[in-house]
Amino acid sequence: MVVHQGGNRRVSCYYFYLWDTDFGPAFIKVCTYFPYPAKIWLNGHEWAKRQATHAGIGFTELSNGFAATDDPAALQAICDRLGSGVINVFCQRWFSRLPLPFTQADRDAGYWWETSMRQVEISRTLIFDAPRHARGFFEALIADNLDLGRPHNIEIIFGRRIRKDTKGVFRTAIDRRDNGGVVVNAFYKHSRIKQYLKDGRAMRIETVINTPRDLGCNARLPNLDDLQAKARAVNRRILDAEHAGQGCVLARAAFERIAHPTVDTAGRRTPALRFGDPRVMALTGALCQTLLTATGFTNKNLRVLIAGLLGSDYRPGQMTYDLRRLRLTGLIHRLPHTNRYVLTDNGIRIAVFYTKIYNRLLIPLTAADQPQAPPPLRQALRTLNHHVDDYINHARLKPAP
C-alpha cells in the first residue's frame, strides 16, 4: 500500500524490467488483483541479432533490424526459428525467477498463466542500394498509393473478404514525423500496416496484428507460426499492389540501371546504354522497328537498321558488342536453339522511351531557337537562359575559356 498526501492508494500493477541473455531488453507487467493478468513485451529483432552474434555471422545493424550480413541464408534461418517454442521458454524462465502471485503449489494445483498474443508486429525491411534516392522514391511511392486503405485494396492485401456488414474502419492515414519522415498506415479492422523510411536507407513494412482473429487465427501462443505466415503474406501482397500501381518511380530505377555501367555478383561488367549517344539512339530506334516481327531479329537484320539510322559504317564487331550489352541489361533474350533475338517487356519500354523522348522532346527543344519554333516557347527559353545567367553571376563563376 502506498500512502499519498491525499489518501491511500493501492498498487494496481508491477513492472519488471528485464535484460535477457537471448532477447535483450524486455519487461513483464503483472496486475495485483485476481486472476493476476500479466503482459509481456519482447523484441524479435534483438533476439535474432544475439543469435547471429553467437553463431559468428557478421552483420551491419539497422535500428531494429539488419542493414547487411555476410551470410543471408544463415541469418534468414535464424529469423525463421523464432516461434512459439522460443517465446514460451522465455516466459517460463522468468516466471520461475520473479516474485509472482502464483506459487509452485498453485501451479501444481493447476493454476498458472497461459500465454496468448495481444499484439504482434511482423516486418519486412528493404535496403536501398543507393540511399540518396531513398526519400524521393518513398515519397513518390506514397503519392501514387494514397488509396491503399480502401476496402477493395485492403481485401486484396490482407487476403480477407470484406462485406457490407464487415465492421471496422478502412482508410489510409499519413503522419509526418518531426524529422521530416512520413509514416503511412493502412487500417483493417483492429489491425494495420505501417510503412515508413527506416534510418534514411531502408523501407520498412510492418503488419501490426492487434487481434489475431483479423487474419483468421486464434490468440493462443501455439498459433504464432500460422499468424506469422499470414502476416508475411500481407507484407508481400502490399509490395505487389504498390508495384502494380507504380509506373514512373520503378521505371526511374530501371532507367538508372540501363544508363549507367553496372557490375553483377559474378564480377561481370555491363556497359552503359547512355541516353543521347548517337550509337545508342540508333540502336534503340532500330529495336523499335523490330517490335512487329513475330519471329524476332538476327544480328544481320539489326545491323542493317542501325547502319541506316547512323548514316555511317557500322561494323559486325560493334553489333556483337551491342547485342551483348542488350542481353546483359535484360533488354533482349535469345530464342532457344536459334540465332534470333526478341525484346523483353523491359526492353520494349526502354527502347520506346529512349526513342520518343529523343525524337519528340529533345530534338524539337534543341531547335527551338530557329524561326519555326513557336514564339511562346522561344520566349520561355530566353527567360530560362536569363535566370541561369543570373545564378552563374551570383555564384561568381568565370566563363569557360
C-alpha positions in Angstrom: 0.0 0.0 0.0 1.3 3.4 -1.0 0.5 6.5 1.2 -0.1 9.8 -0.6 -0.9 13.2 0.9 -4.4 13.0 -0.4 -5.1 9.5 0.9 -4.1 5.8 0.5 -3.8 4.2 -3.0 -3.3 0.6 -3.7 -0.7 -0.5 -6.2 -2.5 -2.0 -9.1 0.4 -3.4 -11.1 4.1 -4.1 -11.0 6.6 -3.7 -13.9 9.7 -6.0 -14.0 12.2 -4.6 -16.5 14.5 -7.4 -17.7 17.7 -7.9 -19.5 17.5 -11.4 -21.0 20.6 -13.2 -22.4 18.7 -14.2 -25.6 16.2 -11.4 -26.1 18.0 -8.4 -24.5 15.6 -5.7 -23.1 12.1 -6.9 -22.2 9.5 -6.3 -19.5 6.7 -8.2 -17.7 3.7 -6.3 -16.2 1.7 -8.1 -13.5 -1.5 -6.9 -12.1 -2.1 -7.2 -8.3 -5.7 -8.4 -8.5 -7.1 -11.9 -9.2 -6.7 -13.6 -11.6 -3.4 -11.7 -11.9 -3.3 -10.9 -15.6 0.2 -10.3 -17.0 1.6 -8.6 -20.1 5.0 -9.5 -21.7 6.9 -7.4 -24.2 9.9 -8.6 -26.1 11.7 -7.8 -29.4 12.4 -10.5 -32.0 14.9 -8.3 -33.9 17.1 -8.2 -30.7 16.8 -12.0 -30.3 17.9 -12.5 -33.9 20.9 -10.2 -33.5 22.1 -12.1 -30.5 21.7 -15.5 -32.1 23.6 -14.2 -35.2 26.4 -13.0 -32.9 26.6 -16.3 -31.1 26.7 -18.1 -34.5 29.6 -15.9 -35.7 27.6 -14.4 -38.5 28.8 -10.9 -39.4 26.1 -8.2 -39.9 25.6 -4.4 -40.1 23.0 -3.2 -37.6 19.9 -1.2 -38.6 17.9 0.1 -35.8 15.5 -2.7 -35.0 16.8 -4.8 -38.0 19.7 -5.6 -40.3 21.3 -3.4 -43.0 23.6 -6.1 -44.3 25.0 -9.5 -43.5 27.8 -11.9 -44.5 25.5 -14.9 -44.7 21.9 -14.0 -45.7 20.7 -17.7 -45.8 22.0 -18.4 -42.3 20.6 -15.2 -40.9 17.2 -16.0 -42.5 17.3 -19.4 -41.0 17.8 -17.8 -37.5 14.9 -15.5 -38.0 12.7 -18.4 -39.1 13.5 -20.2 -35.8 11.7 -17.5 -33.7 8.5 -19.2 -32.9 6.1 -20.1 -30.1 8.6 -22.5 -28.5 11.3 -20.0 -28.2 9.0 -17.4 -26.7 7.5 -19.9 -24.3 10.9 -20.8 -23.0 11.5 -17.1 -22.3 8.2 -16.8 -20.4 8.6 -19.9 -18.2 12.2 -19.0 -17.4 11.2 -15.6 -16.0 8.0 -16.9 -14.4 10.2 -19.2 -12.3 12.5 -16.4 -11.2 10.3 -13.4 -10.5 8.2 -12.9 -7.3 4.8 -13.6 -8.7 1.4 -14.1 -7.1 1.1 -17.8 -8.1 3.4 -20.1 -6.2 4.7 -23.5 -7.1 1.9 -25.0 -5.1 -0.7 -23.1 -7.1 1.0 -24.4 -10.3 0.9 -28.0 -9.1 -2.8 -27.5 -8.4 -3.4 -26.3 -12.0 -3.3 -22.6 -11.5 -0.9 -20.9 -13.9 -0.7 -18.5 -16.8 -1.4 -19.5 -20.4 0.3 -17.2 -22.9 -1.7 -15.6 -25.7 -0.9 -13.0 -28.4 -2.2 -9.5 -27.8 -0.1 -7.5 -30.4 2.3 -9.0 -32.9 4.3 -7.0 -35.4 5.8 -8.8 -38.4 8.1 -6.7 -40.5 9.9 -6.7 -43.8 12.9 -4.4 -44.5 14.1 -3.5 -48.0 17.5 -1.8 -48.1 18.2 0.6 -50.8 21.4 0.2 -52.8 21.6 4.0 -53.3 20.3 5.6 -50.1 20.5 9.0 -51.7 17.4 8.1 -53.7 15.5 6.6 -50.8 13.4 9.5 -49.7 12.4 10.6 -53.2 11.4 7.0 -54.1 9.5 6.6 -50.9 7.5 9.8 -51.1 6.7 9.2 -54.7 5.5 5.7 -53.8 3.2 7.2 -51.2 1.8 9.8 -53.6 0.8 7.0 -56.0 -0.7 4.8 -53.3 -2.8 7.0 -51.2 -5.8 4.7 -51.7 -4.2 1.6 -50.1 -6.6 1.7 -47.2 -9.8 1.5 -49.3 -11.8 -1.7 -48.8 -11.2 -3.2 -52.3 -7.4 -2.8 -51.8 -7.4 -4.0 -48.2 -9.3 -7.1 -49.3 -6.5 -8.0 -51.7 -3.7 -7.1 -49.3 -5.0 -8.9 -46.3 -6.5 -11.8 -48.3 -9.8 -11.4 -46.4 -13.2 -10.8 -47.9 -14.8 -7.5 -46.9 -18.6 -7.5 -46.9 -21.0 -4.6 -46.4 -21.6 -5.7 -42.8 -17.8 -6.1 -42.0 -17.1 -3.9 -39.0 -14.0 -1.7 -38.9 -12.6 1.5 -40.4 -10.8 1.1 -43.7 -8.6 4.1 -44.5 -5.1 5.4 -45.2 -3.5 7.8 -42.7 -0.3 9.7 -43.3 1.7 11.1 -40.4 4.7 13.3 -40.7 7.4 13.0 -38.0 9.5 15.7 -36.5 12.5 14.7 -38.6 10.6 15.1 -41.8 9.8 11.4 -42.3 6.5 10.1 -43.4 4.6 7.1 -42.0 1.7 5.5 -43.9 -0.9 3.5 -42.0 -3.5 1.3 -43.8 -6.1 0.1 -41.4 -8.1 -3.2 -41.4 -10.4 -4.0 -38.5 -8.3 -3.8 -35.4 -5.0 -4.2 -37.3 -2.9 -2.1 -39.6 0.0 -2.0 -42.0 2.7 0.6 -41.2 5.1 1.7 -43.9 8.0 4.2 -43.4 11.6 5.0 -44.2 14.0 3.5 -41.7 17.2 5.4 -41.0 17.0 7.0 -44.4 18.2 3.9 -46.2 15.5 1.2 -45.9 11.8 0.8 -46.5 10.2 -0.9 -43.5 6.8 -2.6 -43.8 5.2 -3.7 -40.5 1.9 -5.6 -40.3 0.6 -4.9 -36.8 -1.9 -7.5 -35.6 -3.9 -6.4 -32.6 -6.5 -9.1 -32.9 -5.3 -12.4 -34.4 -8.8 -13.3 -35.5 -8.5 -10.4 -38.0 -6.4 -12.9 -40.0 -8.4 -16.0 -39.0 -6.0 -17.2 -36.3 -6.6 -18.0 -32.6 -4.8 -15.9 -30.0 -3.0 -18.6 -28.0 0.8 -18.7 -28.4 1.0 -22.1 -30.3 -0.8 -20.3 -33.2 2.1 -17.8 -33.7 3.6 -19.7 -36.6 0.4 -19.6 -38.5 -0.1 -15.9 -37.7 3.5 -15.1 -38.8 2.9 -16.9 -42.2 -0.2 -14.9 -42.9 1.3 -11.6 -41.8 4.3 -12.1 -44.1 1.9 -12.8 -46.9 0.3 -9.4 -46.2 3.7 -7.8 -46.4 4.4 -9.4 -49.7 1.0 -8.5 -51.1 1.3 -4.8 -50.3 4.5 -4.7 -52.3 2.8 -6.5 -55.2 -0.1 -3.9 -55.0 2.4 -1.0 -54.9 4.4 -2.5 -57.8 1.3 -2.8 -60.0 0.4 0.9 -59.4 3.9 2.3 -59.6 5.0 3.2 -63.0 7.3 6.2 -63.1 9.2 5.6 -59.9 10.1 2.0 -60.6 10.9 3.0 -64.2 13.4 5.5 -62.8 15.4 2.8 -61.1 15.3 0.7 -64.3 16.5 3.7 -66.3 19.5 4.3 -64.0 20.4 0.6 -64.2 20.4 0.9 -68.1 22.0 4.3 -68.4 24.9 3.6 -66.1 27.5 0.8 -66.1 26.9 -2.0 -63.6 28.7 -5.0 -62.1 26.9 -8.1 -61.2 27.6 -10.5 -58.3 29.9 -12.6 -60.6 32.0 -9.6 -61.4 30.8 -9.2 -64.9 30.7 -5.5 -66.1 27.7 -4.4 -68.1 28.5 -1.3 -70.3 26.0 1.6 -70.1 23.5 2.5 -72.8 23.9 6.2 -72.4 20.9 8.2 -73.4 21.7 10.7 -76.1 24.7 8.8 -77.5 24.2 8.7 -81.3 25.0 5.0 -81.5 22.7 4.1 -78.6 19.9 6.2 -80.0 20.3 4.4 -83.4 20.3 1.1 -81.5 17.1 1.8 -79.6 15.5 3.2 -82.8 16.3 0.1 -84.7 14.9 -2.0 -81.8 11.6 -0.1 -82.1 11.4 -1.1 -85.8 11.6 -4.8 -84.8 8.5 -4.7 -82.5 6.2 -6.2 -85.1 8.5 -9.0 -86.1 6.9 -12.2 -84.8 9.9 -14.3 -85.3 12.4 -11.9 -83.7 15.5 -10.4 -85.4 19.1 -11.5 -86.2 22.4 -9.9 -85.8 22.4 -9.1 -89.5 18.9 -7.7 -89.6 19.5 -5.3 -86.7 22.9 -4.2 -88.1 21.3 -3.1 -91.3 18.7 -1.0 -89.5 21.3 0.6 -87.2 23.6 1.5 -90.1 20.7 3.2 -91.9 19.9 5.3 -88.8 23.5 6.2 -88.2 24.2 7.1 -91.8 27.7 5.7 -91.4 29.6 2.5 -91.3 28.6 0.1 -88.5 30.9 -3.0 -88.2 29.9 -6.6 -87.3 32.1 -6.3 -84.2 30.2 -3.3 -83.0 26.9 -5.2 -83.5 28.2 -8.2 -81.4 29.2 -5.8 -78.6 25.9 -4.1 -78.6 23.9 -7.4 -78.6 26.0 -8.4 -75.6 25.1 -5.3 -73.6 21.5 -5.5 -74.6 21.4 -9.1 -73.3 23.3 -8.4 -70.1 20.9 -5.5 -69.2 17.9 -7.8 -69.8 16.5 -5.8 -72.8 16.6 -8.8 -75.2 16.8 -12.6 -74.9 17.8 -15.2 -77.4 15.3 -17.7 -78.7 16.3 -21.3 -77.8 18.2 -23.2 -80.5 18.3 -20.2 -82.9 20.3 -17.1 -83.7 17.3 -14.9 -83.3 16.5 -12.4 -80.5 13.3 -10.8 -79.2 12.8 -7.8 -76.9 11.8 -8.4 -73.3 9.0 -6.4 -71.7 11.6 -4.1 -70.1 13.4 -3.8 -73.5 10.3 -2.6 -75.2 9.7 0.0 -72.5 13.3 1.3 -72.7 13.5 1.3 -76.5 10.2 3.2 -76.9 11.1 5.6 -74.0 14.5 6.5 -75.4 13.2 7.0 -78.9 10.1 9.0 -78.0 12.0 11.3 -75.6 14.8 11.9 -78.1 12.7 12.5 -81.2 9.7 14.2 -79.7 11.2 16.3 -77.0 14.9 16.9 -77.2 15.3 17.4 -80.9 12.4 20.0 -81.0 13.9 21.8 -77.9 17.4 22.0 -79.3 15.9 23.5 -82.5 13.8 26.0 -80.5 15.9 29.0 -81.4 15.1 28.6 -85.1 12.4 30.7 -86.6 9.9 27.8 -86.9 9.7 27.4 -83.1 6.5 29.0 -81.6 7.1 32.5 -80.1 5.9 31.4 -76.5 8.5 28.6 -76.5 11.3 30.9 -77.6 10.3 33.5 -75.0 10.3 30.8 -72.3 13.7 29.6 -73.2 15.1 33.2 -73.2 13.7 33.7 -69.7 15.2 30.4 -68.5 18.6 31.4 -70.0 18.4 34.8 -68.3 17.8 33.2 -64.9 20.6 30.7 -65.4 23.0 33.6 -66.2 21.9 35.4 -63.1 22.7 32.3 -60.9 26.1 32.0 -62.6 26.9 35.6 -62.0 25.7 35.4 -58.3 28.0 32.4 -57.8 30.9 34.3 -59.3 31.8 31.6 -61.8 34.1 32.6 -64.5 33.2 31.9 -68.2 34.9 28.8 -69.6 38.0 29.7 -71.7 
